[in-house]
Amino acid sequence: MEEHLLPGLPIPRYSELRMGLPARSRLLRLWREARPDVVHIATEGPLGWSALRAARELGIPVSSEFRTNFHMYSGHYGIGWLQPLVTRYLRWFHNNAGVTMVPTDGMRRELDALGFERLQVVGRGVDTVRFDPRHRSDDVRAQWGASADAPVLLCVGRLAAEKNLDVLLDAWRSVKERSPIVRLVLVGDGPLRAELMQRCPDAIFAGQRTGEDLARHYASADLFVFPSLSETWGNVVTEAMASGLPVIAWDRAAAAELVRSGENGVRVGCGDVEGFHAAVLQAVADPVALHRQGQAARALSLELGWEGIVVMVEEEMRAVVSRSRAWPAPTAEIYATPL
């Protein structure tokens, strides 16, 4: 497999992430030299737009993947008026692909209501070797100041407005009033880090973690609390479950598919903040049930191997290729966005 790296720029307000710059000419040259059977696009930014345009110019079938609810993010950054325009662009972009893969049936229904076409549900797997309860570390817990019997609440993700972290912080304050030994660990970085550290000096801000270090942080906690409402899937949910943690999350994305209340965590109705707080309080109050639910979460994660997911992706790509002869010829509308 050949890899071609292209230039990019930091995403505004997401400086640690980069977006690829337009590269139509280079893609046309590369694909004329070695024509692919299908082009799969997982980003709707400038590079993704270039790939879509180049593929359609050359008559190469295109598949796409809806990974991020960019249309929802505008409301968190004071530019909610842009949401209809972003939605319109995303719809236009994905409707120019032969198929758009989405991770859950709930996401399929949401996008279908917005006018997205040719949607197919393709779930996601998790690496159950990397993320495993065996990586639990007394040394990591000692760094957190957590005794053997101290419940540790963990959240992994960007420290940003769209992650809805106020719900988590309020729940943690309620828990600490009843059990001062409880610890809250936030793994990740983002634009809200300085503000959150000032608001919650007792929380542990572990920063960005990767690889085995990240796996140890997961496995060394006791409960995964995930308040985000903006996810299309949320890989952190399955990583936490594979690490042996019960999950408290809203009834959407990965949690809607995998979390079974009372068995491997708690799934809370979207927007029920009081219910979310109550679930965290109840979980921390019953360490025996917490441990049992963590074992059940691990057991379920073992069914989420990547092998089956890869087969599903390949099947969708083959279907796009087989249908490509029936596609209409590219028209001028592909060369300019609808914004």
Secondary structure, DSSP 4 states (H G I P E B T S, - for coil): -------EEEETTEEEEEEEPP-HHHHHHHHHHS--S-EEE---SHHHHHHHHHHHHHT--EEEE--B-HHHHGGGGT-GGGHHHHHHHHHHHHHTSSEEEES-HHHHHHHHHTT--SEEE------TTTS-GGG--HHHHHHHT--TT--EEEEES--SGGG-HHHHHHHHHHHHHH-TT-EEEEE---TTHHHHHHH-TTSEEEE---HHHHHHHHHT-SEEEE--S-BSS-HHHHHHHHTT--EEEESSHHHHHH--BTTTEEEE-TT-HHHHHHHHHHHHH-HHHHHHHHHHHHHHHTT--HHHHHHHHHHHHHHHHHHGGGSPPP-GGGGS---
